[in-house]
Amino acid sequence: MKKQGEKTGENIYLCEDGKYRWVYELPLFKTPLIISIVWRIFFFILLGVFAVSFLFSLGQKDFFPEGCLEHLKIFGIALLVMTALVAAGYALYAAMMHGKYIVLFEMDEKGINHKQLESQAKKAKGISAASVAAGLAAGNFGAVSAGLNARTSMYTSFGDVRKVKCSPSLNVIKLRERLSSNQVYVSKGDYEFVKEYILSHCPKAGTGKTKDG
């Protein structure tokens, strides 16, 4: 049995308050994890706007095929522009963070907390505030929403987890609740320990809903 204050793996410590803690540095220019999440968020926003516009246009005369093709063309162009903006914004964010996303994890029997280190969190909050200001000035409510929803920490209660997806090749364990998802990053040497600990403390997730890759 591990004692409090003892190192339990390559980077994990069992602290005196009974919590496991470790720090993980995610290389922003070498992993697709964060940019793929941001891209999916904006994609579904764009898709929702397109779907509403498409439905309102169905009753127009000569909508098929000319109007339909025009809508698809506009959606394709918007998708390309969105992708370029997401890539540029991500590159700027990664540069401001010096190419690393540094996060502290705190885990106990009740749940896990994902916290960006304070020095980086201040920068992230600054970027979030700038996004809100720019969105208001431009009348871009998508940018305002993204800025307001930016987080520098996220807590997940194991009792609320509905699905656990393990991707050892990416050093990440995804914890999905009904309306949110938390990503737990852990080094290869500590991966199995953290994975088994999480699975054993998520009664509503079930091992049948867990997969590697």
C-alpha positions in Angstrom: 0.0 0.0 0.0 1.4 3.4 -1.0 2.1 5.9 1.8 1.1 9.5 1.6 3.9 11.7 0.2 5.3 8.8 -1.7 6.0 8.7 -5.5 3.8 6.1 -7.1 5.2 6.1 -10.6 7.3 8.1 -13.1 5.6 11.4 -12.4 2.7 10.7 -9.9 2.8 11.5 -6.2 0.4 10.5 -3.5 0.2 13.7 -1.4 -0.5 14.2 2.3 -4.1 15.2 1.5 -4.8 11.8 -0.1 -4.8 13.1 -3.7 -2.6 11.9 -6.5 -0.9 14.7 -8.4 1.1 14.9 -11.5 2.1 17.5 -14.1 1.9 16.9 -17.9 3.4 19.0 -20.7 1.5 18.6 -23.9 3.5 19.7 -27.0 1.1 21.9 -28.8 2.8 21.8 -32.2 3.2 18.0 -32.2 -0.3 16.7 -31.1 -3.6 17.1 -32.9 -5.7 16.8 -29.7 -6.5 20.4 -28.9 -6.8 21.8 -32.4 -9.2 18.9 -33.3 -11.4 19.8 -30.4 -11.5 23.5 -31.3 -12.2 22.7 -35.0 -15.1 20.3 -34.1 -16.7 23.0 -31.9 -16.7 25.6 -34.7 -17.6 23.0 -37.3 -20.8 22.1 -35.5 -21.6 25.8 -34.9 -21.2 26.4 -38.6 -23.2 23.3 -39.5 -26.1 24.5 -37.3 -26.2 27.9 -39.0 -26.1 26.2 -42.4 -28.9 23.7 -41.5 -31.2 26.6 -40.3 -30.5 28.5 -43.5 -31.0 25.4 -45.6 -34.4 24.7 -44.0 -35.6 28.2 -44.4 -34.7 28.1 -48.1 -36.5 24.8 -48.9 -39.7 26.6 -49.9 -38.1 29.0 -52.3 -38.9 28.6 -56.0 -36.2 26.7 -58.0 -34.3 25.8 -54.8 -33.4 22.4 -56.4 -30.9 22.1 -57.8 -29.6 25.7 -58.2 -30.3 26.9 -54.7 -29.1 23.7 -53.1 -25.8 23.8 -54.9 -25.4 27.4 -54.0 -25.9 26.6 -50.3 -23.4 23.8 -50.5 -20.9 26.1 -52.2 -21.2 28.7 -49.5 -20.9 26.1 -46.8 -17.7 24.7 -48.4 -16.2 28.2 -48.6 -17.2 29.0 -45.0 -15.7 25.7 -43.9 -12.4 26.5 -45.6 -12.3 30.0 -44.1 -13.2 28.6 -40.6 -10.4 26.0 -40.9 -7.8 28.6 -41.8 -8.9 30.9 -39.0 -8.8 28.0 -36.4 -5.3 27.0 -37.6 -4.1 30.6 -37.4 -5.6 31.1 -34.0 -4.2 27.8 -32.7 -0.7 28.7 -34.0 -0.9 32.1 -32.2 -2.1 30.4 -29.0 0.7 27.8 -29.2 3.3 30.4 -29.8 2.1 32.5 -26.8 2.3 29.3 -24.7 5.8 28.6 -25.9 4.6 25.5 -27.6 3.5 23.7 -24.5 0.2 23.2 -22.6 1.3 22.5 -19.0 -1.4 21.1 -16.8 -1.6 19.8 -13.2 -3.9 16.9 -12.4 -5.4 16.2 -9.0 -7.1 12.9 -8.5 -8.8 11.2 -5.6 -11.6 8.7 -5.1 -14.3 11.3 -5.9 -13.0 12.8 -9.1 -10.2 14.5 -11.0 -9.3 18.1 -11.5 -7.6 19.3 -14.7 -5.9 22.7 -14.0 -3.6 24.7 -16.3 -0.6 26.0 -14.5 -1.1 29.6 -13.1 1.4 31.3 -15.4 -0.3 29.8 -18.5 -3.8 30.3 -17.1 -3.3 34.0 -16.9 -2.3 34.1 -20.6 -5.3 31.9 -21.5 -7.6 34.2 -19.6 -6.1 37.2 -21.4 -6.7 35.5 -24.8 -10.3 34.7 -23.7 -11.0 38.3 -22.7 -9.6 39.5 -26.0 -11.8 37.1 -27.9 -14.9 38.4 -26.1 -13.9 42.0 -26.8 -13.2 41.4 -30.5 -16.4 39.4 -30.9 -18.5 42.2 -29.4 -16.8 44.8 -31.5 -17.4 42.8 -34.7 -20.9 41.6 -33.8 -19.5 38.0 -33.9 -21.4 36.1 -31.2 -19.6 32.9 -32.1 -16.3 34.5 -30.9 -18.0 35.9 -27.8 -19.3 32.4 -26.9 -15.9 30.8 -27.5 -14.3 33.4 -25.3 -16.8 33.1 -22.5 -16.6 29.3 -22.5 -12.8 29.2 -22.4 -11.6 27.3 -19.3 -8.3 27.1 -17.4 -9.6 24.3 -15.1 -12.2 21.6 -15.2 -13.3 19.2 -12.5 -15.0 15.8 -13.3 -16.8 13.8 -10.7 -16.3 10.1 -11.3 -19.9 9.4 -10.4 -21.1 11.5 -13.4 -18.9 9.9 -16.0 -20.9 8.0 -18.7 -18.1 6.9 -20.9 -14.3 6.4 -20.6 -12.3 6.3 -23.9 -8.6 5.4 -23.6 -6.1 6.4 -26.3 -2.7 5.2 -25.0 -0.9 6.2 -28.2 -1.9 9.8 -27.5 -1.3 9.6 -23.7 -4.9 10.7 -23.1 -8.0 9.3 -21.3 -11.3 11.0 -22.2 -14.0 11.2 -19.5 -17.4 12.0 -20.9 -20.3 13.3 -18.9 -23.7 14.1 -20.4 -22.9 17.7 -21.4 -19.1 17.9 -21.1 -15.8 16.0 -21.6 -12.6 16.1 -19.7 -9.2 15.0 -21.1 -6.7 13.4 -18.8 -3.1 13.4 -20.0 -0.6 11.0 -18.5 2.8 9.7 -19.4 3.3 6.2 -20.8 4.8 4.9 -17.6 1.9 6.0 -15.5 -0.9 5.4 -18.0 -2.0 1.9 -16.9 -2.2 3.0 -13.2 -4.3 6.1 -13.9 -6.5 4.2 -16.4 -7.3 1.4 -14.0 -7.8 3.8 -11.1 -10.4 5.8 -13.1 -12.2 2.7 -14.4 -12.5 1.3 -10.9 -14.0 4.6 -9.7 -16.5 5.2 -12.5 -19.5 3.0 -11.7 -21.8 4.4 -14.4 -19.2 4.2 -17.2 -18.6 0.4 -17.4 -15.7 -1.3 -19.0 -17.8 -2.3 -22.0 -17.9 1.4 -23.1 -14.1 1.7 -22.9 -11.9 1.2 -25.9 -8.2 1.8 -26.8 -7.1 3.8 -29.8 
